[in-house]
Amino acid sequence: MFVVFGGLFFILFGRILFIQMTGQVDGKELAKIASNQYERNAVLQASRGAIVDRNDVAIASDTLSYHVVAVVNEAASNNSKKKYHVVDYKETAKVLAKYLPLKEREIYDKLKNAREGAWQIEFGRAGKDLNRDTVLKMKEELDRKKLSGILFVEGKKRFYPNGRFASYLVGFAQKEETENNQTVTKGKMGLEKTYDKQLTGVDGKVNYQADVWGTLLPTASKQIEEPQDGQTIKLTLDKTISNFVEEAMDKVEEEYSPKKMLVLVSNPKTGEILAMSQRPTFNPMTREGLTENWLNDAVEQTIEPGSPMKMFTLATAVEEGKWEPDEYFRSGSYQIYDQTIRDVNVDGWGTITFLEGLQRSSNVGMAYLLERIGDQKFIEYVHKFGFGKRTGIDLPNEAPGVVLDNYPAERLTTSYGQGSTVTPLQMIQAASAIANNGVMMKPYVIDKIIDPNTEEVLENHEPEESGTPISAATAKEVREILATTVTSENGTAKKYHLENYAVGGKTGTAELPKEGGGYQKGGGNYLYSFLGMAPIDDPQLLIYVTVQQPKLKAGELGSDPVSKVFNPIMENSLKYLNIAPDDEQVVPVKKVGDYEGEDAETAASLAVEDGFQTVLIGEGGKVSKQIPKADTKLTEDSIVLLETKGDTTFPDMTGWSKKMVLSFMHLSKLDIRINGEGYVVGQSITEGTLVNKKDPIVVELRTPEQQYNKKKSNDNKEEDEEDQIMGG
C-alpha cells in the first residue's frame, strides 16, 4: 500500500510540476482558458461620417435612435420580487399603441402569442428608429403605471435634416444585415454610396475582466480601443442657396406639373457647385418619391440643349472676328442639301441684323453665321468648350455626351443645339468661360474630406482651370450681347429681367426625341431652358434651369415656368451673397489685415486702425484663426471674428447676417440653433453671458420683408388700439 500511494503521489507531484513549468494541460494553455472564462468585451460604436455644406451645416449625419423590445420570458425575472418581463399584456399594449404606428390589438396579440421559449419580441419597422423624446414619454408612462418588461435599445440611424434637399446628389444610406448577423449602415446611392468607404467608421471596443455575474474584478484593468468615426465630406453646396432652389422648384412643380426639372447653380470664378437639384425627387429618410430612375440628371443624363448652345456659336464668331452684328440676313428658312432649317417663326421676321437674329433666337441666323466661321472651325471650338468629353467632376458615372461631326448638316444643327448631346454640367462648365473672362473652370462639388478624429484635412480640392477657349475681350463682348436678349424689345429672355441686377443669358426651346426616331411635336412637348449669369458686368453666379413638358396655361410660353424658377433663385442668392445691386452707389472698401498669431488685444487694435470692428471668440491670448481671412475686402466698420482659446462671452448679434452667424458658430463650436432667414432680430442668451459648448443657443432671423410686414402689422395694431381708446 505504501508503494502504491507513494507512486501515485510522485505521479501527481510530477504532473503539477509539469503544468507549472509549461502552463499547459492536454496541449491547451491554462492562461488562455482562464482569460476566456473571465474576459469580457463591449463594442464602442463609431459614427458614420457627416456630409456638410460649405458652412459646416449638416446635410447627412448620424443621430441617436432607439428600438423597443418586449421581454416575454418569465425566466428573466428569475423569481425576483421585481419583474423584468411583461406581466400585464393588455395595459402594456394600450401604452405602446399611443406611440407606435400599430393598433392596440396587434401589439397585444404579439405579446400574448410569442413563440414558446422566446426570450423577447420586437415590433418590426414600427418599433424601430424612435427618437429620444418619444422614448422618454413612453418610459415615463410605463414607469408611472408600473408596467415591466419593455426595454429601449440605443443605436444610430442616418438623419437627413433637410428632407428632399439635393437628394439625387447626396443619395441615401440604410442599415443592412451582414453574413455574421451584424447590422451595418451602407451607402446605397449618390455621395453616400460613392464615398461609403470614407464615411464608414471603425468600431472600438472595451476589454475587461469580470466574474461570472459580470462584476468587474478588482485587480482587472480596462483596455479601450477608441472608435474611429467616419470621415467628414464637406461640400461646395450652400444650404441657403440650395433652399432657394428647392422652394422655387416646389412652387413651379405645383403650378405646372412638369415631367422633369433641373437646376444647377455655380460660382463661375471657381467652378464650385453651390446647388444641384432635380424633379422628380425623393425624401432620403423615407425614400418616398424614389422611382426606378436613380440617376443624377445633371451628371449622368444627356440632353439636346437647344438654343443655349447658340451662346457658344456666338463666342466662336466673336473670337474668330466673324461677328458683325449690324449685317443682315434673310430669316425664316435655310436650305442645306435636301434639308430645310426653319426658325420658330416659320415665316421669319424678314431681313434682320445678326444681332436681332440672336435676340430672337433665330436658327437661320446661326446657319448664316456658321458659313462665316466655317463648320470645321466651329467644331474645334465646341471641343475647346469641353463638349463631347467628361468634365472630370468628383462624382461617379459622368456621361461624356456626343458631338455629331460626320456631315455638314450635323455640324449645322449643333450650332443651334440640336442633334449633339451634352450634360447640364458641361453647359455650366462651358458658360464659365464667358462669365469668367475666357477662363473655363472645372466644376467640383467636394470641398474637403476631413478626419474628424484628428481634424486632419485628408483631401483639399481647389479651383482648377479646364481651358481658355476664348479671350477676356471676347467674353466681355459676348456678355454684353447676351444682356440684350433680356433688355431688347425683340429679346426672347425679357421675362428674366431683375429689378436690382443686370442679367444676361440664352433661352432654349429644345425638341424632345421620340422612340423610333424623329421629335415629339406640339402640346408643350419641349425642354424649356435658360442659361444665365449675373451681374452681367462681373458675373458672380451662373444658373442653368431646365423644365420639361410643363402644363402651360392658355397664352403662356415656356419661359413662364423657367423664369419663375430662375428669377427668385438669382435675385435671392445675390442678395444673400451681399452682391451690391446695380443701382447702388459704390461703397469704399478696405482690406482686412493678417491678425493671426497676434495677441488678442493687439489684433483688436490693429483691426480698429484698419477700420473694422472685432468680436472675440474665447478668453483671449493669441489669435489662432480669423474670419474673414487676410486681404479680404470689406466695407468700413464691418466685423472681423478673432478666435482664441477658452469659453466665449456671447456678443450682441442683432443685425448680423446668417453667413456671419454661421462663421461665428464654426469658430466657436457653440450649439447655435438658427431659426429663419435674413438677419438676426433676437437671441436666447443676453450679450455678455459666458457660454460653453453644452449651452444651446437660439438665434432668430428675419428677412427685411418680414421685418417690414411685422412693423406694419404692429403699427396697424397700435392704430386700432388708439381708435378704440378714442372711441371709448
C-alpha positions in Angstrom: 0.0 0.0 0.0 2.9 2.3 0.9 4.5 1.7 -2.5 1.2 2.3 -4.4 0.3 5.5 -2.6 3.9 6.7 -2.8 3.9 6.1 -6.5 0.6 8.0 -7.0 2.0 10.9 -5.0 5.1 11.1 -7.2 3.0 10.9 -10.4 0.7 13.7 -9.1 3.7 15.8 -8.0 5.3 15.3 -11.4 2.1 16.4 -13.2 1.8 19.5 -11.1 5.4 20.3 -11.7 4.9 19.9 -15.5 1.9 22.1 -15.5 3.7 24.8 -13.6 6.7 24.7 -15.9 4.8 24.5 -19.2 1.5 26.3 -18.3 -0.3 23.7 -20.5 -2.9 20.9 -19.9 -3.6 18.5 -22.8 -1.9 20.9 -25.1 -4.1 23.8 -24.0 -2.7 26.9 -22.3 -4.3 27.4 -18.9 -3.8 31.2 -19.1 -5.9 31.3 -22.2 -8.6 29.2 -20.6 -8.7 31.5 -17.6 -8.6 34.6 -19.7 -11.5 33.3 -21.9 -13.5 32.5 -18.7 -13.2 36.0 -17.2 -12.6 38.3 -20.2 -15.5 40.4 -21.4 -15.7 43.0 -24.2 -18.1 45.6 -25.3 -18.4 47.4 -28.7 -18.0 51.1 -28.9 -20.0 52.1 -31.9 -18.4 54.5 -34.4 -20.4 57.2 -36.1 -20.8 57.3 -39.9 -19.1 60.4 -41.3 -21.2 63.5 -41.7 -21.9 65.2 -45.1 -21.9 69.0 -44.6 -22.3 72.1 -46.7 -19.7 74.8 -47.3 -20.6 76.4 -43.9 -20.5 73.1 -42.0 -24.3 72.8 -41.8 -25.3 69.1 -41.7 -26.8 67.6 -44.8 -26.5 64.0 -43.6 -25.3 62.7 -40.2 -25.8 60.0 -37.6 -28.2 60.6 -34.8 -29.3 58.6 -31.8 -32.3 56.3 -32.3 -33.9 53.6 -30.3 -35.9 50.4 -30.9 -38.3 48.9 -28.5 -38.0 45.3 -27.2 -40.6 43.4 -25.0 -39.1 40.7 -22.7 -41.8 37.9 -22.6 -39.9 35.1 -20.9 -40.7 34.7 -17.2 -37.2 33.4 -16.6 -36.0 37.0 -17.0 -37.4 37.8 -13.6 -35.9 34.6 -12.0 -38.4 34.5 -9.1 -37.4 38.1 -8.2 -39.8 40.4 -6.5 -39.1 43.0 -9.2 -40.4 41.8 -12.5 -38.3 42.1 -15.7 -40.7 40.6 -18.1 -44.1 41.8 -19.4 -46.8 40.8 -16.9 -49.8 43.0 -17.9 -50.2 42.4 -21.7 -53.4 44.5 -22.0 -52.2 47.6 -20.3 -48.7 47.4 -21.9 -50.3 47.2 -25.4 -52.5 50.2 -24.6 -49.5 52.3 -23.7 -47.3 51.2 -26.6 -50.2 51.9 -29.1 -50.1 55.6 -28.2 -46.5 55.9 -29.5 -46.1 53.2 -32.2 -47.9 53.1 -35.5 -49.6 49.8 -34.5 -53.1 49.1 -33.2 -53.5 48.1 -29.6 -54.9 44.7 -30.6 -51.9 44.0 -32.9 -49.5 44.7 -30.0 -51.5 42.6 -27.6 -51.5 39.6 -30.0 -47.7 39.9 -30.5 -47.2 39.8 -26.7 -49.7 37.1 -26.0 -48.8 34.8 -28.9 -45.0 35.0 -28.6 -43.2 31.8 -29.8 -42.8 29.3 -26.9 -39.5 29.6 -25.2 -38.8 33.0 -26.9 -36.9 35.4 -24.6 -38.1 38.7 -26.2 -40.0 40.0 -29.2 -39.7 43.1 -31.4 -42.3 45.1 -33.3 -40.7 45.3 -36.8 -40.3 48.6 -38.5 -42.9 50.2 -36.3 -40.7 49.7 -33.2 -37.5 51.0 -34.7 -35.9 54.4 -35.3 -37.7 56.0 -32.3 -36.4 59.4 -31.3 -35.4 60.4 -27.8 -38.5 62.5 -27.0 -40.8 59.6 -27.9 -38.8 57.1 -25.8 -38.7 59.4 -22.8 -42.5 59.8 -22.9 -43.0 56.1 -23.3 -40.7 55.3 -20.3 -42.4 57.9 -18.1 -45.8 56.4 -18.7 -44.7 52.8 -18.4 -42.9 53.7 -15.1 -45.9 55.6 -13.8 -48.2 52.6 -14.4 -45.5 50.2 -13.1 -45.5 48.2 -16.3 -42.4 45.9 -16.7 -40.6 44.2 -19.5 -40.2 46.9 -22.0 -36.6 47.8 -23.0 -35.2 50.5 -25.3 -32.1 49.6 -27.2 -29.9 52.6 -28.2 -28.4 52.7 -31.6 -27.8 55.2 -34.5 -29.6 56.0 -37.7 -28.8 58.1 -40.7 -30.5 61.5 -40.5 -31.2 63.9 -43.3 -32.5 67.1 -41.6 -33.3 68.9 -44.9 -35.7 66.4 -46.4 -35.7 66.4 -50.2 -32.7 68.7 -50.3 -30.3 67.7 -53.2 -31.4 64.1 -52.8 -30.1 62.7 -56.1 -26.6 64.2 -55.3 -26.5 63.2 -51.6 -28.3 59.9 -52.0 -29.1 57.8 -49.0 -27.6 55.1 -46.7 -29.5 52.4 -44.9 -29.0 49.6 -42.4 -28.5 46.0 -43.6 -27.6 42.7 -42.1 -24.1 41.1 -42.8 -23.3 37.4 -43.1 -22.3 37.3 -39.4 -25.7 38.8 -38.3 -24.2 42.3 -37.6 -26.1 45.4 -38.6 -24.2 48.0 -40.6 -25.1 51.2 -42.5 -24.3 51.1 -46.2 -24.5 53.8 -48.8 -26.9 52.9 -51.5 -27.0 55.9 -53.8 -25.3 59.2 -54.5 -22.4 60.5 -52.4 -23.4 58.1 -49.6 -22.5 55.2 -52.0 -19.6 56.9 -53.8 -17.8 57.7 -50.6 -19.1 54.8 -48.5 -15.6 53.6 -47.6 -14.6 57.1 -46.3 -17.9 57.6 -44.5 -17.8 54.2 -42.7 -16.2 54.4 -39.3 -14.3 51.7 -37.4 -16.0 50.5 -34.2 -13.9 50.5 -31.0 -14.1 48.1 -28.0 -13.6 47.8 -24.3 -11.8 44.7 -23.0 -12.1 44.0 -19.2 -12.2 41.0 -16.8 -15.3 40.2 -14.8 -16.7 37.3 -12.7 -19.5 35.0 -13.8 -22.0 37.7 -12.7 -20.4 40.4 -14.9 -18.9 42.3 -12.0 -15.5 43.9 -12.8 -12.7 42.1 -11.0 -10.9 44.4 -8.5 -7.4 43.7 -10.0 -8.6 44.0 -13.6 -7.8 46.9 -15.9 -9.9 48.1 -18.8 -8.3 48.2 -22.3 -10.1 50.7 -24.5 -9.8 50.9 -28.3 -11.4 54.2 -29.2 -13.9 54.1 -32.1 -12.8 55.9 -35.3 -15.7 57.9 -36.7 -16.1 58.1 -40.5 -14.6 60.9 -42.4 -16.5 64.2 -42.9 -17.3 65.1 -46.5 -17.6 68.9 -46.8 -19.3 70.0 -50.0 -19.2 73.2 -52.0 -23.0 73.4 -51.7 -24.5 76.3 -49.9 -27.6 75.3 -47.9 -29.2 78.7 -48.1 -28.9 78.9 -51.9 -30.0 75.3 -52.2 -33.1 76.2 -50.2 -33.9 79.0 -52.6 -33.6 76.4 -55.4 -35.9 73.8 -53.6 -38.5 76.5 -52.8 -38.7 77.8 -56.4 -38.8 74.3 -57.9 -41.6 73.3 -55.5 -43.8 76.3 -56.5 -43.3 75.6 -60.2 -43.9 71.9 -59.8 -47.2 72.6 -58.0 -48.3 75.1 -60.6 -47.2 73.4 -63.9 -46.7 69.7 -63.1 -43.7 69.3 -65.4 -42.4 65.9 -66.3 -38.9 66.8 -65.2 -36.9 69.8 -63.9 -33.3 70.5 -63.1 -31.4 73.4 -61.6 -27.6 73.9 -61.3 -26.0 76.9 -59.6 -22.3 77.5 -59.7 -19.7 80.1 -58.9 -18.2 80.7 -62.4 -14.9 82.1 -60.9 -14.1 78.9 -59.1 -16.2 76.1 -60.6 -17.8 75.4 -57.2 -21.3 73.9 -57.5 -23.5 75.8 -55.0 -26.8 74.0 -55.6 -27.9 70.9 -57.6 -31.4 69.6 -57.7 -33.9 67.9 -59.9 -37.6 66.9 -60.1 -39.0 64.3 -59.5 -37.1 63.9 -56.2 -37.4 61.9 -53.0 -37.0 62.1 -49.3 -33.8 60.2 -48.3 -35.2 59.4 -44.8 -38.2 57.5 -46.1 -37.3 57.0 -49.8 -40.8 58.4 -50.6 -40.9 59.6 -54.2 -37.9 57.5 -55.3 -38.7 56.0 -58.7 -36.8 53.5 -60.9 -34.6 56.4 -62.0 -31.6 56.6 -59.6 -29.5 58.8 -61.9 -28.2 62.3 -61.1 -29.5 64.0 -64.2 -27.0 66.9 -64.1 -24.1 64.4 -64.4 -25.3 61.1 -65.7 -28.0 62.1 -68.3 -27.5 63.8 -71.7 -29.9 66.2 -73.5 -30.1 68.1 -76.7 -29.5 71.6 -75.2 -31.4 73.7 -77.8 -30.7 77.4 -78.1 -28.5 78.0 -75.1 -25.8 76.3 -77.3 -26.0 79.5 -79.5 -24.0 81.4 -77.0 -21.0 79.3 -77.8 -21.6 79.7 -81.5 -21.7 83.4 -80.9 -18.5 83.3 -78.8 -16.7 81.4 -81.6 -17.7 84.0 -84.2 -16.6 86.9 -81.9 -13.3 85.2 -81.2 -12.6 84.4 -84.9 -13.5 88.0 -85.9 -16.6 86.9 -87.9 -19.3 88.6 -85.8 -20.7 91.7 -87.5 -23.9 92.5 -85.5 -25.3 95.1 -87.9 -25.1 93.0 -91.1 -28.3 91.5 -92.5 -29.6 88.0 -93.4 -33.0 86.7 -94.6 -34.8 84.9 -91.7 -37.3 82.1 -91.9 -35.6 79.2 -93.6 -32.2 77.9 -94.8 -31.5 75.1 -97.2 -28.6 72.7 -96.8 -28.6 69.9 -99.4 -32.1 68.3 -99.1 -32.7 69.6 -95.6 -34.6 72.8 -94.7 -33.7 74.6 -91.4 -36.5 76.8 -90.1 -37.0 79.4 -87.4 -39.5 79.0 -84.7 -41.5 81.6 -86.7 -41.6 79.6 -89.9 -42.3 82.8 -92.0 -39.4 84.6 -90.4 -39.1 88.2 -89.5 -38.0 89.4 -92.8 -34.4 90.7 -93.4 -32.9 91.4 -90.0 -29.5 92.0 -88.5 -27.4 89.2 -86.9 -27.8 90.9 -83.5 -31.6 90.9 -83.8 -31.3 87.3 -85.0 -29.6 86.3 -81.8 -32.1 88.2 -79.7 -35.0 86.4 -81.5 -33.1 83.1 -81.2 -33.1 82.5 -85.0 -31.8 79.1 -86.1 -31.3 80.5 -89.6 -29.1 83.3 -88.2 -26.8 80.6 -86.7 -26.7 78.9 -90.1 -25.5 82.0 -91.9 -23.1 82.7 -89.0 -21.7 79.2 -89.4 -21.0 79.9 -93.1 -18.7 82.8 -92.0 -17.0 80.8 -89.2 -16.6 77.5 -91.1 -18.2 74.4 -89.7 -14.9 72.5 -89.1 -13.5 75.5 -87.2 -16.8 75.7 -85.2 -16.5 72.1 -84.1 -12.9 72.8 -82.9 -14.4 75.4 -80.6 -17.2 73.0 -79.5 -14.4 70.7 -78.2 -12.5 73.6 -76.7 -15.6 74.4 -74.7 -15.5 70.9 -73.2 -18.3 69.2 -75.1 -18.0 65.6 -76.1 -15.8 64.7 -73.1 -16.3 64.4 -69.3 -15.7 67.4 -67.2 -13.9 65.3 -64.6 -16.2 66.3 -61.7 -15.7 64.4 -58.4 -18.9 62.4 -59.0 -19.4 58.9 -60.5 -20.8 57.8 -63.8 -20.4 61.1 -65.6 -21.7 60.9 -69.2 -19.5 62.4 -72.0 -22.2 63.4 -74.4 -21.8 63.1 -78.2 -20.8 65.8 -80.7 -22.1 65.0 -84.1 -19.4 65.7 -86.7 -20.0 63.3 -89.6 -21.9 65.6 -92.0 -22.3 69.3 -92.6 -25.9 69.1 -91.6 -24.9 67.7 -88.2 -22.4 70.5 -87.6 -25.1 73.0 -88.6 -27.8 71.6 -86.2 -25.1 71.5 -83.4 -24.7 75.3 -83.8 -28.2 75.8 -82.5 -28.3 72.9 -80.1 -30.0 70.0 -81.9 -28.6 66.6 -82.6 -25.4 66.7 -80.5 -25.9 65.8 -76.8 -24.5 67.4 -73.7 -24.8 67.1 -69.9 -26.2 70.1 -67.9 -22.8 70.1 -66.1 -21.0 70.6 -69.4 -23.2 73.6 -70.1 -22.3 75.2 -66.8 -18.6 74.5 -67.4 -18.6 76.0 -70.9 -20.5 79.1 -69.8 -18.0 79.7 -67.0 -15.5 80.8 -69.8 -17.9 83.5 -70.8 -18.7 84.6 -67.2 -15.0 84.3 -66.1 -13.2 86.4 -68.8 -12.3 83.5 -71.0 -11.1 81.1 -68.3 -13.2 77.9 -68.1 -13.4 76.4 -64.6 -13.7 72.7 -63.9 -16.9 72.1 -61.8 -16.5 70.4 -58.4 -18.8 69.5 -55.5 -16.4 68.1 -52.8 -14.6 70.9 -51.0 -12.7 68.9 -48.4 -12.5 65.5 -46.8 -11.7 65.7 -43.1 -10.8 63.1 -40.5 -13.0 64.2 -37.5 -10.9 62.1 -35.1 -7.8 64.3 -35.7 -9.2 67.3 -37.6 -6.7 66.5 -40.3 -7.7 67.6 -43.9 -7.2 64.4 -46.0 -8.3 65.9 -49.3 -8.5 69.6 -50.2 -10.0 70.4 -53.6 -9.0 73.7 -55.1 -10.4 75.6 -58.1 -9.0 74.2 -61.3 -8.9 75.7 -64.8 -10.0 73.5 -67.6 -9.0 75.6 -70.6 -9.2 79.1 -72.1 -11.4 78.7 -75.3 -11.8 82.5 -75.7 -10.1 85.7 -74.7 -11.2 88.0 -72.0 -12.2 90.6 -74.6 -14.4 88.1 -76.4 -16.0 87.0 -73.1 -16.9 90.6 -72.2 -18.4 91.3 -75.7 -20.4 88.1 -75.6 -21.8 89.0 -72.1 -22.9 92.4 -73.4 -24.6 90.8 -76.3 -26.3 88.2 -74.1 -27.6 91.0 -71.9 -29.6 92.4 -74.9 -31.7 89.2 -75.1 -33.1 90.4 -71.7 -33.3 94.1 -72.4 -34.2 94.3 -76.1 -37.8 94.6 -77.2 -37.0 91.6 -79.6 -35.3 89.5 -76.9 -36.7 86.1 -76.0 -35.4 86.5 -72.4 -37.4 89.6 -71.4 -39.1 87.7 -68.6 -35.7 87.1 -66.9 -35.3 90.8 -66.2 -34.5 91.5 -62.5 -35.1 94.9 -60.8 -31.8 95.0 -59.0 -29.3 93.1 -61.2 -28.5 93.0 -64.9 -28.9 89.5 -66.3 -27.5 88.0 -69.5 -28.2 84.6 -71.0 -29.9 82.5 -73.6 -33.3 80.9 -73.6 -34.0 77.4 -75.1 -36.9 75.5 -76.5 -35.5 72.1 -77.5 -37.4 69.4 -79.3 -37.6 66.1 -77.5 -36.5 62.9 -79.4 -39.1 60.2 -79.5 -38.6 56.4 -79.7 -38.1 55.2 -83.3 -36.6 58.5 -84.4 -37.8 62.0 -85.0 -39.1 64.5 -82.5 -42.2 65.0 -80.4 -44.5 67.8 -81.7 -46.8 70.4 -80.1 -48.7 70.4 -76.8 -45.8 71.7 -74.8 -43.6 68.7 -75.6 -40.4 70.7 -75.3 -37.5 71.1 -73.0 -37.6 74.7 -72.0 -34.4 76.2 -70.5 -32.4 79.2 -69.6 -28.6 79.5 -69.1 -28.0 82.9 -67.4 -25.5 84.9 -65.4 -25.5 88.0 -63.2 -24.4 90.7 -62.6 -23.6 90.8 -66.3 -20.5 93.1 -66.0 -18.9 90.7 -63.4 -20.9 87.5 -63.0 -20.9 86.0 -59.5 -23.4 83.3 -60.2 -24.2 81.1 -63.2 -27.6 79.3 -63.2 -28.9 76.6 -65.6 -32.6 75.8 -65.4 -34.5 73.2 -67.5 -38.2 72.5 -67.3 -39.5 69.6 -69.4 -43.1 69.4 -70.7 -44.9 71.7 -68.3 -48.7 72.1 -68.4 -48.9 75.6 -69.8 -52.0 77.7 -69.4 -53.6 79.5 -72.4 -51.3 82.3 -73.6 -48.3 81.1 -71.6 -44.9 80.4 -73.1 -42.1 78.0 -71.9 -40.3 81.0 -70.5 -43.0 81.4 -67.9 -42.2 78.4 -65.7 -38.5 78.6 -66.3 -38.3 82.3 -65.3 -40.4 81.5 -62.1 -37.5 79.1 -61.2 -34.6 81.2 -62.3 -35.6 84.7 -61.1 -36.1 84.1 -57.4 -33.0 81.9 -57.2 -30.8 84.5 -58.8 -32.2 87.5 -57.0 -32.3 85.9 -53.5 -28.9 84.3 -53.9 -27.1 87.5 -55.0 -28.7 89.4 -52.0 -27.6 86.6 -49.7 -24.1 86.9 -51.0 -24.2 90.6 -50.4 -23.6 91.5 -54.0 -24.4 95.2 -54.4 -27.4 95.9 -56.7 -26.6 97.8 -59.9 -28.3 101.0 -58.9 -26.5 101.2 -55.5 -23.6 103.7 -55.1 -20.2 102.1 -54.8 -19.2 101.9 -51.2 -15.5 102.3 -50.4 -13.9 99.1 -49.2 -10.8 98.2 -47.2 -8.5 95.2 -47.0 -8.6 93.1 -43.8 -5.2 92.7 -42.2 -3.5 89.5 -41.1 -4.1 89.3 -37.3 -3.4 85.6 -36.8 -0.6 84.9 -34.3 -1.1 88.3 -32.7 -2.2 88.8 -29.1 -6.0 89.4 -29.0 -5.7 92.9 -27.7 -3.0 93.8 -30.3 -5.1 92.2 -33.1 -8.2 94.1 -32.0 -6.2 97.4 -32.0 -4.8 96.7 -35.5 -8.3 95.9 -36.8 -9.7 99.1 -35.4 -6.8 101.0 -37.1 -7.7 99.3 -40.3 -11.3 100.5 -39.9 -13.1 97.3 -38.6 -14.9 96.1 -35.5 -13.8 92.8 -33.8 -15.7 90.1 -31.9 -13.5 87.9 -29.7 -14.2 84.1 -29.5 -12.6 82.6 -26.4 -11.0 84.2 -23.4 -8.0 85.9 -25.0 -4.4 85.1 -25.8 -3.0 84.5 -29.2 -5.4 84.7 -32.2 -5.4 81.2 -33.9 -7.9 82.0 -36.7 -9.8 84.9 -38.1 -12.8 85.3 -40.4 -12.7 86.9 -42.9 -9.1 86.0 -44.0 -6.4 88.5 -44.5 -6.7 90.6 -47.7 -10.5 90.2 -47.9 -12.2 93.4 -49.0 -14.9 94.7 -46.5 -16.8 97.9 -46.1 -15.7 100.1 -43.2 -16.9 99.1 -39.7 -17.5 95.5 -40.8 -17.0 92.8 -38.2 -13.9 90.6 -38.1 -14.1 87.4 -35.9 -11.0 86.5 -33.9 -10.6 83.0 -32.4 -8.7 82.3 -29.2 -8.8 79.6 -26.6 -11.3 79.2 -23.8 -15.0 79.9 -23.2 -16.7 82.6 -25.1 -18.6 85.7 -23.9 -21.6 85.8 -26.2 -21.9 89.0 -28.3 -25.0 91.0 -29.4 -25.8 89.5 -32.8 -28.6 91.9 -33.7 -28.3 92.8 -37.4 -25.9 90.0 -38.2 -26.4 88.1 -41.5 -26.9 84.4 -41.4 -23.5 83.9 -43.0 -21.8 85.8 -40.1 -23.7 83.7 -37.5 -22.6 80.5 -39.3 -19.0 81.8 -39.3 -19.2 82.5 -35.5 -20.7 79.1 -34.9 -17.9 77.4 -37.0 -15.1 79.1 -35.0 -16.7 78.9 -31.5 -18.1 75.4 -31.9 -21.1 76.6 -29.9 -24.5 74.8 -30.1 -26.3 77.7 -32.0 -29.7 76.9 -33.5 -30.8 79.2 -36.2 -34.5 79.9 -36.9 -35.4 81.7 -40.1 -33.5 83.5 -42.9 -32.2 87.0 -43.3 -30.7 89.0 -40.3 -30.7 88.5 -36.6 -33.6 90.1 -34.7 -33.3 88.1 -31.4 -31.2 85.7 -29.4 -32.0 83.5 -26.4 -28.8 84.5 -24.4 -28.1 88.1 -23.5 -25.0 89.9 -24.5 -22.0 89.4 -22.2 -23.1 85.9 -21.0 -20.2 83.4 -20.6 -21.2 80.3 -22.6 -19.7 76.9 -23.2 -20.2 74.3 -25.9 -23.0 72.5 -24.0 -25.3 75.5 -23.8 -28.0 75.5 -26.6 -28.5 79.0 -28.0 -31.4 80.0 -30.3 -30.9 82.9 -32.7 -33.9 84.2 -34.6 -33.5 85.7 -38.1 -36.0 87.6 -40.3 -35.8 88.9 -43.9 -36.2 92.6 -44.4 -39.6 91.9 -45.9 -40.7 90.0 -42.8 -39.4 92.9 -40.6 -41.3 95.4 -42.7 -44.5 93.4 -42.6 -44.2 92.8 -38.8 -43.6 96.6 -38.2 -46.6 97.4 -40.4 -48.7 94.9 -38.6 -47.7 96.4 -35.2 -48.3 99.9 -36.4 -51.8 98.9 -37.6 -52.4 97.2 -34.2 -51.4 100.4 -32.3 -53.7 102.5 -34.6 -56.6 100.1 -33.9 -55.9 100.3 -30.1 -55.8 104.2 -30.3 -59.1 104.2 -32.2 -60.7 102.0 -29.5 -59.4 104.3 -26.7 -60.6 107.4 -28.6 -63.9 105.8 -29.3 -64.3 104.8 -25.6 
